[in-house]
Amino acid sequence: MMSITLRVTRHDRNEQMLAECLSDVIPARGEVLQLDTFESDGTTRLSTMWRIVAVTIHVPSLQSAAPVNGGPLSVRIVEVSVLPDVSLLPALHHAAEEILAESRM
C-alpha cells in the first residue's frame, strides 16, 4: 500500500493546520484522533484528543494526466477536519477529582 499525506485541520472560525504526515490509514468521521508532539530526544509532550468531523479525500479525476513516474493515478492527500473532543471532558474531570481526593488523604 502506498502512503498518503494526512492533513489535520482544526474546524472552526480560524481553520488552522494542526498536523501533516504520511499515513497508511484513512481515518473516518466520528473517530478520535490523538495528536502527539514529539521532542527531538524522542519523548512526547502532553497529547491532545480531537474528534474527526469531516474527511476529504482528494481523488484524481479521469481528466488527470498520468504521473511522470509512470505509476497509476492514486489518492495522495486526505484532509480531516477536527474539533476538540469534548466527550472526553467528563471522564477527564472525574479522573482529576479522584486524584485530588486521594492526595487529600
N, C-alpha and C positions, 0 to 999 in steps of 0.2 A: 504494500500500500504506500502511496505517495503522501508525504506530509503536506498539510495545508497551513496557510498563515491564519492564525486565530487572533482576531482583534476584539478586545473587550472595551466597550464604551459605556460610561455612566449615562443613563437615560433620564435626563431632567432638563430644566431650562437651559443650563450651560452644559451641553454634551461635552464630555471630557474623555479622552482615551486613557484608560487605566492600564492596559497591558497589550502587548503584541508578541506572539511567539509562534514557533512551529508546533503543530499538533497532529496526532494521528487519529483523533476523535473529533466528532462534531457534536457539541452539546445540544440539548433540547430545551425548548421553552419550559419554564417551571422548575428546572433543576437549579441546585445551589452550586455556585462557583466559589471556591476558596482561593483568594489571591494571596500568595506568599511573596514576601520581599526577602531576597537572598543577599547576604553580605558577601564581600569578597573572600572572607575566610570560610565560607560555606554555611555559616549559621543563618537562621531565619529570624526575622523580626515578627512581631505580632501579626497574625493573619487577619484578613477581613472576609466576611461572608457576604455574597451578593446573590440575589435571585435573578435568573435569566428571564427577561420579559419579552424578548424578541430575538429571532435568529434570521440573519440574512445570508443566503448562500449565493455567491457570485458565480453564476453558471454561464459559460461561453455560449453564445447563440450560434446557430448554423451559419450565420454570416461571418463568423470569426475566421481569421486566417490561421493556418496551421502554425504551430510553434516552430521557431528557427531550428531547434534541435531535432525536428522530425517526429517528436512524440505526439501522442494523441491530445486533443483538447481535453482539459480537465478542470475541475474546481480547484482553485488555488487559494481563494480567500473566503473566509467565513467570518462574519461580524456578529457579535452578540451584544445586545443592549441589556444592561443590568441596573437594578436598584438595590439599595441596602436591604438585606434580608431581615425584615422586622419580625418575621415569625419566630426567629431565634431569640429575640429580646426577652420574652418572659422567662425562658429557660435559663438564660444568662443571668438575669436579675435574681432568680431563685437560687442559683448556684452561688452567686456573690453573697446573698443573705446567709446561706448556710456557712460559708467560710467565715463571715463576720461573726456569726453566733458562736462558732467553735473557738474563735480567737478570744472571745469574752470569757470563756470558761476558765 
